[in-house]
């Protein structure tokens, strides 16, 4: 059965399967715009992260999970405080220890999963959730085990956060994909980072959902704030891997309670040789121009809280000996990877990523994988190379003689060849927006869009013709039927040609003046003018068709008016939509250019990252690709009498976006 049929069984499922968000539907556009404005105001005048400083804070530990099956139950520790049930605490500790430590000595492998941008349409979200719930997956001949830790990298719900949206679009599908009874032993850990869509209600729903130590099916939330830090391997005097998630709140500054949390739980405990997986809400490294402030914030955090720390006793910074080896993010709905090119390696810095047979494990990786369920986005605009700020070593003590160091030249990263969708695929996907024979055609994929344009064209034509008729001293129908044939053809051609000529002139001048660049720089007015002229051209085509039709003089006035409005509505729906699609496709960059993909709401081509930390300390990333999501479902009964969708034809075939990427715990010396 299809998603719409599943929605009729919402009582048995415990949630209502939702369709993918239609981003350019007029009603959706209006609702989202209001919430975005409110969220921006909230970000300026109220920051809920400041309140999180008063939330409970304890060290997150894979060996001390809350007792399974007890939602809203914090980790129990015998702190010698009144009211603590020591017997219960001992039982909880024994239950956790019975499963076995995950990182006690680093002698066992540890698996993690990462997905982002997931809470959208049911078919895509539930397909990814079902794959993540499998005990193991066979991909390109390799057996990949389910992660003990599941990291949600942001935008857990679309279009805007609310309790109902979270339940239907994220919690319900994930709870159903992995019921608690299907997760043997202790529940897996779930950690979530908020994205911009999670912030659209001020983070209220996110905090209530992910910081109360509850079960979501076989996964268990353990964080107490909208950010987290978890030592995965190593400890005491043994270096290992850390998992750190940073809440940058719509690209704003990092709040003091958050910095204090990381200083006490991570910075002071870092050991020389420790490696960090740093999760952020967006790939600020490719958006340094438009989000310079946001990138400075995460770079500052890496420098002063992970690579070095302030020694309060000595009154100066010192090196921690740790480094960020892997950056993970979503936000952009594609898969891409940037690989560091150490400049001190002779001949290697100039070698493009495509020319190497494999990634050097010592290279730092910047990975984006926002394919957890939301619409597919193109990656054609990604820069082939990045230069990011270099690390600033901590200054040596005044009495310690050190050789002079050359100024840092920056760190170079190149785009790896496994990016999806690539340039050819992006062009193919984008072009479907303007194809009337495609199911992804703009007005078909966005209900109400074509009708809204049709009504706008109809009202504009009615207004213009009423003014024209008034100048002639005739009624609307009389003015239409009394035009001479020759004059009509000339007028129709003029109405059709003038806006097209203006559009051509504007495009020529705009290109010459550089106004066709990103509208955030200097081309906003140019972009709006282009869009208006495209619609005027479509309106002119509709009016020209009306003028060229042979209107009988004997038609009743109301019938003539009705036919004229019908024709202008139809041309507005079809030609106006096509003109808007060409306007989008002709915009090189910026928000308007992104509508070419969001306007299609492509549900296929999803993926996630499966990560393995080996006993030797090496980390391997497997970028799993799902080319087609499931759309046909059967229902099965669960042990508690509920219903659970399962793919009618089995889980979809899987592949890797690119060969596995191995990352050593220690990279190149700086």
KAMO-V272880 format. One record per residue. N is the residue number from 1. SS is DSSP state (hx for helix, st for strand, lp for the rest). Layout:
N_SS, N_SS
This chain:
1_lp, 2_lp, 3_hx, 4_hx, 5_hx, 6_hx, 7_hx, 8_hx, 9_hx, 10_hx, 11_hx, 12_hx, 13_hx, 14_lp, 15_lp, 16_lp, 17_lp, 18_lp, 19_lp, 20_lp, 21_lp, 22_lp, 23_lp, 24_lp, 25_lp, 26_hx, 27_hx, 28_hx, 29_hx, 30_hx, 31_hx, 32_hx, 33_hx, 34_hx, 35_hx, 36_hx, 37_hx, 38_hx, 39_hx, 40_hx, 41_hx, 42_hx, 43_hx, 44_hx, 45_hx, 46_lp, 47_lp, 48_hx, 49_hx, 50_hx, 51_hx, 52_hx, 53_hx, 54_hx, 55_lp, 56_lp, 57_lp, 58_lp, 59_lp, 60_st, 61_lp, 62_lp, 63_lp, 64_lp, 65_lp, 66_lp, 67_lp, 68_lp, 69_lp, 70_lp, 71_lp, 72_lp, 73_lp, 74_lp, 75_lp, 76_lp, 77_lp, 78_lp, 79_lp, 80_lp, 81_lp, 82_lp, 83_lp, 84_lp, 85_lp, 86_hx, 87_hx, 88_hx, 89_hx, 90_hx, 91_hx, 92_hx, 93_hx, 94_hx, 95_hx, 96_hx, 97_hx, 98_hx, 99_hx, 100_lp, 101_lp, 102_lp, 103_lp, 104_lp, 105_lp, 106_lp, 107_lp, 108_lp, 109_lp, 110_st, 111_st, 112_st, 113_st, 114_st, 115_st, 116_lp, 117_lp, 118_lp, 119_lp, 120_lp, 121_lp, 122_hx, 123_hx, 124_hx, 125_hx, 126_hx, 127_hx, 128_hx, 129_hx, 130_hx, 131_hx, 132_hx, 133_hx, 134_lp, 135_lp, 136_st, 137_st, 138_st, 139_st, 140_lp, 141_lp, 142_st, 143_st, 144_st, 145_st, 146_lp, 147_lp, 148_lp, 149_st, 150_st, 151_st, 152_st, 153_lp, 154_lp, 155_lp, 156_lp, 157_lp, 158_lp, 159_lp, 160_lp, 161_lp, 162_lp, 163_hx, 164_hx, 165_hx, 166_hx, 167_hx, 168_hx, 169_hx, 170_hx, 171_hx, 172_hx, 173_hx, 174_hx, 175_hx, 176_hx, 177_hx, 178_lp, 179_lp, 180_hx, 181_hx, 182_hx, 183_lp, 184_lp, 185_lp, 186_lp, 187_lp, 188_st, 189_st, 190_st, 191_st, 192_st, 193_lp, 194_lp, 195_lp, 196_lp, 197_lp, 198_hx, 199_hx, 200_hx, 201_hx, 202_lp, 203_lp, 204_hx, 205_hx, 206_hx, 207_hx, 208_hx, 209_hx, 210_hx, 211_lp, 212_lp, 213_lp, 214_lp, 215_st, 216_st, 217_lp, 218_lp, 219_st, 220_st, 221_st, 222_lp, 223_lp, 224_lp, 225_lp, 226_lp, 227_lp, 228_st, 229_st, 230_st, 231_st, 232_lp, 233_lp, 234_lp, 235_st, 236_lp, 237_lp, 238_st, 239_lp, 240_lp, 241_st, 242_st, 243_st, 244_st, 245_st, 246_lp, 247_lp, 248_lp, 249_lp, 250_lp, 251_lp, 252_lp, 253_lp, 254_lp, 255_lp, 256_hx, 257_hx, 258_hx, 259_hx, 260_hx, 261_hx, 262_hx, 263_hx, 264_hx, 265_hx, 266_lp, 267_hx, 268_hx, 269_hx, 270_lp, 271_lp, 272_lp, 273_lp, 274_lp, 275_st, 276_st, 277_st, 278_st, 279_st, 280_lp, 281_lp, 282_lp, 283_lp, 284_hx, 285_hx, 286_hx, 287_lp, 288_lp, 289_lp, 290_lp, 291_lp, 292_hx, 293_hx, 294_hx, 295_hx, 296_hx, 297_hx, 298_hx, 299_hx, 300_hx, 301_hx, 302_hx, 303_hx, 304_hx, 305_hx, 306_hx, 307_hx, 308_st, 309_st, 310_st, 311_st, 312_lp, 313_lp, 314_lp, 315_lp, 316_st, 317_st, 318_st, 319_st, 320_lp, 321_lp, 322_lp, 323_st, 324_st, 325_st, 326_st, 327_st, 328_st, 329_st, 330_lp, 331_lp, 332_lp, 333_lp, 334_lp, 335_st, 336_st, 337_st, 338_st, 339_st, 340_st, 341_st, 342_lp, 343_lp, 344_lp, 345_lp, 346_lp, 347_lp, 348_lp, 349_lp, 350_lp, 351_lp, 352_lp, 353_hx, 354_hx, 355_hx, 356_lp, 357_lp, 358_lp, 359_lp, 360_lp, 361_lp, 362_lp, 363_lp, 364_lp, 365_st, 366_st, 367_st, 368_st, 369_st, 370_lp, 371_lp, 372_lp, 373_lp, 374_lp, 375_lp, 376_lp, 377_lp, 378_lp, 379_lp, 380_lp, 381_lp, 382_lp, 383_lp, 384_lp, 385_st, 386_st, 387_st, 388_st, 389_lp, 390_lp, 391_lp, 392_lp, 393_lp, 394_lp, 395_lp, 396_lp, 397_lp, 398_lp, 399_lp, 400_lp, 401_lp, 402_lp, 403_lp, 404_lp, 405_lp, 406_lp, 407_lp, 408_lp, 409_lp, 410_lp, 411_st, 412_st, 413_st, 414_st, 415_st, 416_lp, 417_lp, 418_lp, 419_lp, 420_st, 421_lp, 422_lp, 423_hx, 424_hx, 425_hx, 426_hx, 427_hx, 428_hx, 429_hx, 430_hx, 431_hx, 432_hx, 433_hx, 434_hx, 435_lp, 436_lp, 437_lp, 438_lp, 439_lp, 440_lp, 441_lp, 442_hx, 443_hx, 444_hx, 445_hx, 446_lp, 447_lp, 448_lp, 449_hx, 450_hx, 451_hx, 452_hx, 453_hx, 454_hx, 455_hx, 456_hx, 457_hx, 458_hx, 459_hx, 460_hx, 461_hx, 462_hx, 463_hx, 464_hx, 465_hx, 466_hx, 467_hx, 468_hx, 469_hx, 470_hx, 471_hx, 472_hx, 473_lp, 474_lp, 475_lp, 476_hx, 477_hx, 478_hx, 479_hx, 480_hx, 481_hx, 482_lp, 483_lp, 484_lp, 485_hx, 486_hx, 487_hx, 488_hx, 489_hx, 490_hx, 491_hx, 492_hx, 493_hx, 494_hx, 495_hx, 496_hx, 497_hx, 498_hx, 499_hx, 500_hx, 501_hx, 502_hx, 503_hx, 504_hx, 505_hx, 506_hx, 507_hx, 508_hx, 509_hx, 510_hx, 511_hx, 512_hx, 513_hx, 514_lp, 515_lp, 516_lp, 517_lp, 518_lp, 519_hx, 520_hx, 521_hx, 522_hx, 523_hx, 524_hx, 525_hx, 526_hx, 527_hx, 528_hx, 529_hx, 530_hx, 531_hx, 532_hx, 533_hx, 534_hx, 535_hx, 536_hx, 537_hx, 538_hx, 539_hx, 540_hx, 541_hx, 542_hx, 543_hx, 544_hx, 545_hx, 546_hx, 547_hx, 548_hx, 549_lp, 550_lp, 551_lp, 552_lp, 553_lp, 554_lp, 555_lp, 556_lp, 557_hx, 558_hx, 559_hx, 560_hx, 561_hx, 562_hx, 563_hx, 564_hx, 565_hx, 566_hx, 567_hx, 568_hx, 569_hx, 570_hx, 571_hx, 572_hx, 573_hx, 574_hx, 575_hx, 576_hx, 577_hx, 578_hx, 579_hx, 580_hx, 581_hx, 582_hx, 583_hx, 584_hx, 585_hx, 586_lp, 587_lp, 588_lp, 589_lp, 590_lp, 591_hx, 592_hx, 593_hx, 594_hx, 595_hx, 596_hx, 597_hx, 598_hx, 599_lp, 600_lp, 601_lp, 602_lp, 603_lp, 604_lp, 605_lp, 606_st, 607_st, 608_st, 609_st, 610_st, 611_st, 612_st, 613_st, 614_lp, 615_lp, 616_lp, 617_lp, 618_lp, 619_st, 620_st, 621_st, 622_st, 623_st, 624_st, 625_st, 626_st, 627_lp, 628_lp, 629_lp, 630_lp, 631_lp, 632_lp, 633_st, 634_st, 635_st, 636_st, 637_st, 638_lp, 639_lp, 640_lp, 641_lp, 642_lp, 643_st, 644_st, 645_st, 646_st, 647_st, 648_lp, 649_lp, 650_lp, 651_lp, 652_lp, 653_lp, 654_lp, 655_st, 656_st, 657_lp, 658_lp, 659_lp, 660_lp, 661_st, 662_st, 663_st, 664_lp, 665_lp, 666_lp, 667_lp, 668_lp, 669_lp, 670_lp
